[in-house]
Amino acid sequence: MSEVIIIGLGQLGRVFAGGLLRAGHTVVPVNRGDDLAALARSHPVPELVLIAVAENDLHTVLAALPDVWKPRVALIQNELLPRDWQAHGYTDPTVISVWFEKKKGIDAKPLIPSPVAGLGAVLLCRALAAIDLPCREVALGDALLFELVRKNVYILTTNLAGLKTGGTVSQLWAQHEAFARQVAGEVMDIQDALTGVAHDRDKLIAGMLEAFDGDPAHGCTGRSAPARLARAIQHADEFGLAVPTLRALAA
């Protein structure tokens, strides 16, 4: 029976754990403070090492991961881009762009199928299918990059615009489309700079609207929105981008 290491047992980590168990895998949980080196000696060849920690903890975990586990890494974080794993010397990890929401006491709710790329893609899709969450495989490289940027445009546009508008994603587009497009445009300026790629903006907007249709009543903003805004402006400063709409939101 194959083993999967899961680092981080928050809401999403537990969803993946449930799917992996149902699909017949042995799950080895890793909690904050556990000795990674000792665990790697006990479990040197897992089929996958799923890093399910929050975005703010990702770089710490990537830097500390035992070498024997590095080729088997899978990532699930929001706001993820290739530069995050490349900064730590990882090449082509398994990456899934998670399009289901999990809140305490409520079953996971999918908006659209979650795209996944890499060596662990089949394993993760089977695990999610075992708990009725849709998933689809995409190719590493440009296809994965588009999916990551698409998710970032969705999260950042709704979170940041929502700081001003509140409401749901369907209300954002129905009542504040011009403002939402301004925010999305500046978000895409930042994503292009972070990735070094000029993305197809019409395609990204269409991808965002597909996710809006997947859950029209989804709230725009949340507790993490102010931190996301601060991070977006920090990235804009890094690349000398004006982003006047985002700066006005922060004023």
Secondary structure, DSSP 8 states (H G I E B T S, - for coil): --EEEEE--SHHHHHHHHHHHHTT-EEEEE-TT--HHHHHHHSSS-SEEEE---HHHHHHHHHHS-GGGGGGEEE--TT--HHHHHTTT--S-EEE---EE--TTS--EESS-EEEESTTHHHHHHHHHTTT--EEE--TTHHHHHHHHHHHHHHHHHHHHHHHH-SBHHHHHHHHHHHHHHHHHHHHHHHHHHHT----HHHHHHHHHHHHHH-TT-BS--TTHHHHHHHHHHHHHHHT---HHHHHHH-
